[in-house]
């Protein structure tokens, strides 16, 4: 610690040790146990046989593609919603702001039942689009709807603090210099909003990949069509095939880690560009 500086915490050694121990017990230990269990109970050929089944591959594709689509939708509409909540005053704004956290507070099973009541063919919304041949539930579209619903708060809550810190004078200065609305957004606001937007996107994606409770009610769970990877894990567990369930979980873990690493790299690159432009 530098001379003359004072810290409330007891120092780097104890705090770093506590941090590593805490993360090790809560994060690294369960993940390591999962990988070790899979390696000890399955050979390489058996592992590949489990994860390469057409039904399992279809569930991987649906889980990750639906999570990416849901996170992308939240990135677009979450940005708009966060902008409205921060920049405008209107009656009921606090109520709308509180509703953003509703997917956090609701049990996932309740969320799934509520979505079915709305988007099922006989639901409030589904009954109006069903005669047009549009089905919003019991198919991959229902999975995307559920993952979009549970991922929205991550994007909005990540963007709101950044939007509060943005000075409106910067936008006014850009307008005075002749910039139109699009130029102001692209050159003044977007570089600052991109890193937190990527963070919210990554959080929404990570939540969507592992979501189970709110999806199984609206997905329909049709083999090769609307089965998600967590459902395949539960199916193996119900059959007491713990080794097969762990194999599917390890693949999901590896793919999620790679995708999140790429997103974090992109986020770091965005922050470095902002720092370089300010210098």
N, C-alpha and C positions, 0 to 999 in steps of 0.2 A: 504494500500500500504506500502511496506517495506520502512524503512527509508533509504535515500540515493538513492532510485530508482526513475526513472523518466519515465513517460509514456506520449505519445502524446495525447492519449485518455483521456477524462475527469474523468475516474474512473470507478470502477465496477458498482456502482449503476446506473448512467445514461446510460451507454452502455448496461448493462443487461436489464434495463427497455425498452430501445429502441428495443433491439433484440427481447424480448418477445412480445412487442406490434406489431412489424413488422411481426413476424411469426404468431401471433394471427390473424391479419387482413387478411394476404395473404393465410394462410394455414388452421389454426384451424377454423376460422369463416365459410368459405365455406363448409368444411367437416362437421362441426357441423350442419349447415343449411340443408345439404343433409340428414343427419341421422334424424334430428328432423322432417323434412318434411315427410320422409317415415313413421316414427312412428306415426305421427299425422293423416295421411291419410289412413293408412292401419292397419287392425288388424293383429294379428299374423297368423291367418288362411289365410287371404287374401295375406299377404306377402309370406307365404310358397307356396300358390297356384301359384303366379306369378313366383317365382324363381325356382320352381320344374317342370315347364313345360318341356317336352322332348326337344322342340326346344331351349329353353333357356339353359338347361343343356348341350346340344350339342355345343352351342356357347361358354359357359364357357370352356368346355374341349378343343375346338379348340384354343381359345385365349391363354390359359395358356400353353398348350402343345406346340403350335407353338412358343410362346415367349421363352419358355425354350430351345427348339431345336435351334432357331435362336441365342439366347445368347450363347449356347454351341458351335455352329459353329464359332461364332465371337471370343470366348475365345481361340479356337485353332488357327484359321487362323489370328486373330488379333495379337496374340503373335508373330507369324512368321513375319507378316508384320511390326510390330513395331521393331522387332529385325533387320530386313533388313534395315529399314530406319535409325536406330541409329548406327548400327555397320559397315555398308558398305557405300562406296562412289561410285556413278555411275552416268553417264549422265542422267539428268532428274529427279534426286532424289527430288529436291525441288518441281517440278511439281507433282510428285506422292504424296509427303507429303501434298501438297495443295489440291489434289483431295480427300484426306481422309475426309475433312470437307464438301465435296459437299452435302452429305445427310442432313447436318445441314442447308445449305443455300437454297436448293431447296424447294419450296412448296411441301407439301406431295402429292397433286393431280398431280403435274408434275412428281414426282417420280413414281406414280402409272401408269401414261400413258406411261412413258419411259420403265418401266418394261414390260408392255403389248406389246410394240413394239418389245421387244427383245424375250420374252418367250412365247408369244401367238403362237398357232399352225401355223400361217402364219408369225410369227416374224423372226428376224434374226437368232436366235438360235432355236426357237421352230420348224421351218420348217424342220430342219435336224433331230430332234429326234422324231417328230410326226409319221413318217412312221414306226418307231420301236415300236410304241404303248406307247411311253412315253409322257405324257402331263405335262407340266411345269406351266401351267396357268389354271385359272378357277377351281381350286381344292385346297385342303389343302397344296399341294406342293407350289403353288403360294403364299399362305399366309406366309409360312416359308421363301420363297425367299424375299418377301417384308420386313419382320421383320429382316432378316439378313442384308439386305441393309441399313436400317435406323439405326441399332444398332452398326454397325462396328466402327464408330468414337469413341464411348464411350470407347471401349476396347483399341483401339490404343492410344488414347490421355491419358488414365490413365496409360498405361505401359511405354510410352516413357520417362517421367521424371525419372522413377525408373531405366530404362535401362541406361540412361545417367550417373546416379550416381554409377552404378556398375563398379568397377575397373577391367579392364582386367587382372591385375596382379594376382588376385585371381584365375582366370581360368588357367593362366600360372603356378602358384604355384601348383595347383592341378595336372596339367599335369606332372610337374617335379616330383611329388610324386608318379607317376604311375597310376593316374586315367585316364580312357578312357573318351570319349566324353559324354557318357550317365551318368557315375558316376559324372562327373563334373557338368552336368546339374542338376541331381537329388539332389546332396548334397551341391552344392555351390550356384547355381543360383535359383533353384526352391523354397527354403524356403523364399527367398527375393521377388520373383515374385508372389508368391501365394496371398498375401493380396491385392495388386493392381489389380491382375487378377480377384479376387472375386468382387472387387469394380466395375470394368468395366463390369463384368458379370451381377451384380445387376442392374447397370444403363441401360444396354442394355435390360435386361428383363423388367424392369419397363417401359421403352419407348415402348417396343413391346406390352405389355399388353393393353396399352391405344391407340395404333396406329389405325387410322381410314382411313385417306385420301389416303395413298399409298396402302392400302390393298383392298379397295372395288373394285378397277378397275381390279385387277388381281385375286381376289378370286373367282369370279363368283357368289357369294352370293346365293348358292343353299341351301334351307332349310335342316337342319340336316346334311349337308355335308360341306359347306364352308361359313357359316355365323359366323361372329365373334361377341363377346359380345357387343362392341361399336355399331355395326350395329343394334343389337336388341334394344339398348337404343334409337337410332335414330328412329327406326320404331315405338316405343311406343310414342316418342315425336311427330312424324308426325300425329299420331292418337289422340293427345292431352291427352294421358294417362300418365300424369306426375308422378302419384303415382307409376305406374308400372315401368317406366323408373328409378325412384329413387330407387326402390327396387333392380333392377338389378345392379345399380351403387353401392349400399351399399355392396352387396355381392362381387363385384369385388374389392372394397376398402378393405374389411376385408381379403380376400384371399391374395391380394397383400401385405398388411401390414404384415401378418404372414410370407409369404415367404421371404420378404425383411428382417424381423427381424431375421429369421433363417440364412440368408446369412450374415448379419452383425455380428451375434454371431460367425459364423464360421470364419469370417474375424478377429474378435478380438482374437479368439483362435489362429489363425495363427500368428498374431503379437506378442502374448504372448510367443509363442514357439520361435520366432526369438529373442525376448529379453532375454529369459532364456538361449538360446544357446550361446548368445554373452557374458552373464555374466559368 
